[in-house]
């Protein structure tokens, strides 16, 4: 149900002409299936017959998990472009604004947004923006929590998508997944 949203992750962030040079291979994360056996790891979308799977395609997530009993999804996406480094000197306010812009692009396609909350957070020591909202996606009401951060030339987004009635029950798995994330230097 929510897997189509995963395909719009970081790939939207920098335009339509070869927007992602590569996925980050410098991220360590918890395999949720080890601590939460009722969550299942998702595989990449199936391709049409004869179509090859491009490792640099923007419609691929780094990793995603789904809890079949609630249809909730947790995903990790990364997008790296060496030509677009932020630099260490950028102040926190400017970084926060950039993270807000990236989050807005991730949330394109949602309508009737309500109860939106934002807070500044840390993701493995890096500035992050956590956004929680409820809205409509393809005629379904969903609740979402997105955590967006950036290290060097890579944007990382973690998303948790659930039906509003399943959000509270499944959110602890997302919190554990976020806390486990290590952005290797």
N, C-alpha and C positions, 0 to 999 in steps of 0.2 A: 504494500500500500504506500509506504513512504519512500521506497527505494528510489523512485524517480527524482526526488529532491536531492538525493546524494549526488546525482550526476551533474548537478549545477554548482557544486562546491567551488573550490578555488579557481577553477578554469575560467570563471566569469570575470575575474578580478582585473585583468589587464587588456581586455579587448578581444576581438575575434581573430586576429591574424597571429597565428602561432603564440597564443597567450602564455603557455607554460613551456619553458625550456626543459624542465625535468621535475620529477617528484623528488622529495627529500629522502635520502636513505640514512639520514642522521637522526632518526627519531626512534626511541624505544618506548614501548607501551605494554600495558598489561593485556594478555590474551584473556578476555572476559570469560571465556568458556571454562577456564580453570577454576575461578572463584565463584562463578555463577553458571552452573551447568544448564540452566534453563534458557540461557542465551546461546544463539548459534551464529557462527561466523558466516558471513555472506560471501558469495563468489562474485566476480565481476560479471556484468551483463553479457548475455550471449550475443554473439555477432551473427549477422546474416551469413548464409552459406557462401563460402569463398572469401569472406571478408576477414582480414587478419587483425589481430589485436595489437594496436600500436602502444608500446609502453610509454609514449609521451602524449597520448591522447588526453584531452581535458575531460572526457566523460568517464574517467576511472577514479575511484576512490582508493586511498592507501589501504584502509581497512574499514570494515563495517560489521556490526553485529545486530542481530534482531532477536527479540524475545517473541517467539511465535504465539504464545498465549495472549499477548496484548498487542502485538504488531509494532511495538516500540522499536526504534532504530537508534543506534549510537554509531557515529562515523568519525573518521579522521581523514582529512584531506590536506595535502600540502601542494604548494606551487612555488617553484624556484625560478628566478630570473636573475642571473649574475649581473646583468646590466642595470638593475634597479635596486641597488642597496640603499638603505635608509641612512646609514652612517651613525656612529655613536654619539655625535654631538647634538643630534636633534632633541629638543626638549620634550618633556613628558606630555605637555599640552598638545603639541603638534602631533606627537605619536598617537595620542588618544583620538584626535580628530581623524587621522588616517585610518585607525582601526574602526572607527565609527563608519567611515565611508565604505570600507571593505565589508563590514557587517551589512550595511544597507544593500549592497549588491548581492550578498548571499541570500537576502530575504526577498529579493524580487520574485514576483509570482504569488506572494501572499496578499490576501485582501482582507478587508474587515478586521484589521489589526486592532486589538484591544489589550488592555492590561500590560503594556510594555514597561519593562524595568531594565535599567542598565546599571552596571557597577564596574569599577576598575578592579582588576584582579591581577594575579601573577600566575604565569604558566612556566614552571621550571625556572623561576627567577626573572623571566621577561615580562614586561608590561603586557597585559591582556585586557580585552573588553568582553565582559560576560553580558549577554542580552537574553532576556526571557520574555516571551510574548505568547499570546494566543491569537489565532487568526484562522483564515480559511485557505485551504490549498485544494485545488481541484474538487470543489464542493464538499470538502470535509473540514470540520473544525479540528484543529490540532494545537497542541501546545509545544513550544520549541524553546530550547536553551542552546545558544551558540556561544562558543568561546573562541575568540580570534586573537592571534598573537603573531609576532614576526621576529625572526632572528636573522640578522644579516640579510641575505637575499631570498629568504623563504617565508612565505605566509603559511600559517598553519591554522586550520579551523577544525573545531570539534563540534559536532552537532548531536543533539538529543531531540528526537521527534516522537511524540506520543499523543494518543488520544487524551483529552483533558482528564478523564476519569482514571487513567493509568499512570499519569505523570508522577504523582507522589510516590507510588509503589515502585516505579522503575528508576527514579532519579538517583537513589543511592548507588546504583551500578555506574551511572554516568559520572557521578562525583568521584568514585573510586578510579574510573578510567582516566579522568582529567588529572587527578592527583598522581597517577602512576607515570604520566608522560615525562620523558627525559629528552630534551633537545641537545644532542651531543654537540660539543664545540669543535 
